[in-house]
Amino acid sequence: SFGRVSVVGRFFAFLFYAIFFASGAYQGFIYALAESFKILPIGTLSIHEGIFKFFIETSEKLFLLGFKLAFPFLITLFIANLVLALSNRLIPQINVFIVGLPFQIMVGLFFLSIGFFVVVNFTVGILKGYIKDMYAVLNALR
């Protein structure tokens, strides 16, 4: 269940699912799941300080990846809002509230269509690193 998610959010979720299966990352995930039973047999989990260090480093990486992915879209919409603010001051006859929303939607969809290929390549790179991180978690729990 997606809950309250925008249409673009659902699109990116389904895009991730498609990339996950098309790139073959599901095979690495299933293999890592099978290996986890060999590395960590059931009932032998021991937690030590190495796992906390790994989670802190991984959370830093997740924040940076999210920021790198969202920053171009945020800066584009910021510039679009700046253009609307300047046009509101320079041309007071234009009602910016009526013109602004379709303009922002048009700019957002245009740059989303341009950035679509970058997002796909970015996601494939993340998935390749994800399998390595799964093995690192298993080794940290060993």
URFEN-V34891 format. One record per pair of residues at least 12 apart in sequence whose C-alpha atoms are under 7 Angstrom apart, sorted by sequence separation. I is the first residue (numbers start at 1). GAP is how many residues later the second one is. D is the distance in whole Angstrom. If there is no record, write none. Layout:
i=I gap=GAP d=D
i=I gap=GAP d=D
This chain:
i=84 gap=12 d=7
i=84 gap=16 d=7
i=80 gap=24 d=7
i=77 gap=27 d=7
i=77 gap=31 d=7
i=51 gap=89 d=5
i=50 gap=90 d=6
i=51 gap=90 d=6
i=47 gap=94 d=6
i=46 gap=95 d=7
i=45 gap=96 d=7
i=25 gap=102 d=7
i=29 gap=102 d=7
i=36 gap=102 d=7
i=40 gap=102 d=6
i=28 gap=103 d=6
i=32 gap=103 d=7
i=39 gap=103 d=7
